[in-house]
């Protein structure tokens, strides 16, 4: 999922200032202060969510960004990538964008720190190597919240919305279906189709109604919601909430869909 003020889209090479959001990595990956890292420029974030400076910059959340414990509401912004991962995606960092994002989050009551050492997650470098093979666009990777609260991630996105006016492309990287036990199982096909239909319908609705449904996705989508995203594994869906929050009144629509291991996977973009 991706969006920009003038036109939203999925990792389109014509856009600038990418911000990536993917899922979360286990809490054991956190530092001693238990604060989660919000990835920075170039940190990988899965594929643009479907299921995220110079000429510009990418900003986004990734499904494997470190998180706090269940009640945690803090974010870490990674300004620079580790040398060994910069070899995979030699994209420049976006320290100014990181500081701007930190300030916006602080203004919304969300604690955030900047990490200058952590490298890019696969959720960031995989899609960006395809979308921006020259790796010439600064990237800021940010983490999700350890609470995994749907409402909190919508609020998170609203806090980052001003980055769009700064020319940032906000990308949510994750998957619209992510149940490791369901992949390859033919019983997962109708379940993923049902959730995909719900998600497609939800994102096309007026912002207030859309956000209310997303905030209660685990019940509003019926049994299919949790069968597609089991408890404590929804980090691959929540980047969508961040992007939807940042979209404001922008309409969302499906721009890609395919079947992967007998499950429907889709991507969306917002105006």
N, C-alpha and C positions, 0 to 999 in steps of 0.2 A: 504494500500500500504506500502510496506516496502522494504528496500534495504540494502545491505551490500557490502563492496568492493569485497570480495571473492565470494559471492553468495547472490542474493537478494531474499527476500521471505516475506511471510505474517505471522508475529508474530510467527516465528518458535522457539520453545523452545531451540533449539541448539545454537541460536545466542545470542550475548551479547550486552550490552550497548544500550538499546532501547531509542529512542527519539520519542515522540508522538506529532502528530499534528491532531487536530480535528477542529471544527468550532469555531465561535466566540459568545460570549455572548453580550447582549446589552450594549451600551456605558454607561448606567446608572450604570453598575457594576464596572466602572473604578474608580480609586482613584482621588483625587483632581488634581493631576498633569496630568490627561488625558492620561497617558501612559499605553499601553497595556501590560498585563502580558503574558509572555511566560512561559507556565507551565513547571514544573520541575518534577523530578523523581516521578513517580507514579501518576501524575495527570491524570485522566481519559481522554481518547479520544475515542470517539465512536468505532465502529468496524474498523479494519484496512481498510483504504480507498478502495473502490471499486466502486464504482458507475459510524502528523504516523499517576572511578568506579570499582573498585574491579575486579571481574572476567569479568565484562563487564557492559554495560549500554544501556538503551533504550532512544532514543531521538526522539521527534516528535512534530507535530502541531496538535491541536485539533480544531474541528469545533465550539467549544464554548469558545475559549480563548477570553478574553476581547480584545477590539480593540479601536483604536482612532477614531476620526471623519473621514469624507470622505477623507480628505487630509493627514491624519496621516500616518507616516512611522516610527513607533517605535515599539519596542518589549519588553516584560517583560519576564524574565526567572524565573520560580519558582523553587527554589532549594529544598524547603522542603514542606511537606504537613501538613495541619492542623490536630491536634490530632483526631478530630471526623471523618475525612475522612481517616486517616491512619488506622482506625479500619476496614474500608472497603477494603483497599489495603495497608497493612503494608509494602510496598516496601521501601527500603532505598533510600535516595536522592542521587544526584550525583553533589555535589557542584563544584568539579573540572571540570566536563564536562560543567556545567553551565557557569563557567568563561571562558572556552575555546570557547564555543559557542558565548558568549558575545563579546569576542575579535575578532572572525571571522566576526561577523556581523558589528562590529565597523569598521573593515578594509574594508568592502564593503559599508560603509556609512550609515548603518542602526543602529539607536540608540537603545540600549537595556539596560534594568535594570534587576537586579535579585531580585525576590520576595521570601523571605524565609518563608512566612506565609500562602500563599494561598494553599488550599487543592486540591486534584485531582478532575478533572471534570469527569462526567460519561463517557465521550468519552475516558477517559484513563482507569479508573478502570474496566469498563465492559469487554473490550477485554483482558486486562492483567490478570484479575482474571481467565479467561479461558485458556489463553496461558501460564501463569506462576502462577499457583495456589499456589505455595510456596512463591510467592512474594519475591524472593531472588535476583532479578536482579535490580540494581539501575535504576531509571527512571528520565528523564528530560522532562518536558512538556513545550512546547513553544507556544506562541500565534501567531495568524495570524496578518496581517497588517490591520489597520483600513481603509485603502484606498480600500481594496478588489480589487486591481488591479491585473489582471492575470499576466501581465509581471513582476510586482514587486515581485510576489510570486515565479516566476521562478528564478528571480535573488536572492531571499531570499534562495532558495534551493541551488543554486550554491555557495553561501557564506558558507553554512554549509557542503558542500561536503567533505572537509578535515576530518570531523568527521568520515567518513567511514574508512579512513586510520588509525584512532585511535581505530578502532574496534567497532564503534557504529552502531547499527541497527536503521535506520531512518524509522519511520512509519508515514504514513499519515492516520489519522482517520477521516472519514466522511462518505459520501454516494454518489454513482454515480447518484442517483435520490433523490431529497429532495424538494418536493412541497407538503406541508401539505394539501392543498386543493385537491390535485390529488389522494392521497392515497385512495384505495378502489373504485375508479371510473374506470369502464371498459374502458372509453375513454383514460385513462392514459397508458394503456398497450401498444398500438402501438407506442405511443410517446416515452415511456421509452425504448422500443426495438430499435427504430430508433437512439436515442441518444447513447445507449449502443453500437450499431454497429459502430457509428462514433468514439466513444471513443476508442474502441478496435482497430480499423483501425489506428487511430491517434497515439496511443502509440506504435504501431509496426513499425512505420516509422523511418527513420534516424533521429537522434537527432535534427538537425537544422530544418527539416520540421515538426517534432513532436512539437517542442517548438513554432514554428510560428503558428501552428494551435491552440495549447493550449492558446497562448496569445490572440487569437481572437475567443475563443470558443463560445462566445455569439452570434456571427454572422456566423462563419465558420461552426457551427453545424446545421445551419438553424433554423427554428422556434422551433424545438425540444429542443434546448439548453436552452432557457429561459423558456420553458414550464416545463422543469425538474428542473430548478434552477431559480426561479423568481428573479428580481432585489433586491439587498441587502440581498438576502438569499443564495448567492453562497458560504458562508463560509464552507458548507459541501463538496464543490467540490475543493476549493483552496488547501487543503492539498495535493491533487494529483499534483498540480503544483509545490509545494515545493519539493515533492519527485522526480518528474521528473527532476527538476532543479538540485537536488543533484545527480541524476543518471548519469549526463554527457552523454557520448555516450552509456551508457548501454541500451540494448533493453528492452522494456516493453512488457508484455504479460498478458492475462487474466488467473487467476488461480482459480477463483471461480465465480459462477453466480447462482442466484436463483430468484424466484418471491416472492415479499413481498407486500401484500396488492394490488395486481394486477399491480405491477410495477417491472421491471427488475432491480436488484441490482447486481453489479459485483465488484470484487476486482482484483487488478493487482500487479505485482511485476516487478522489474527491475534488470538486471544483474549488 
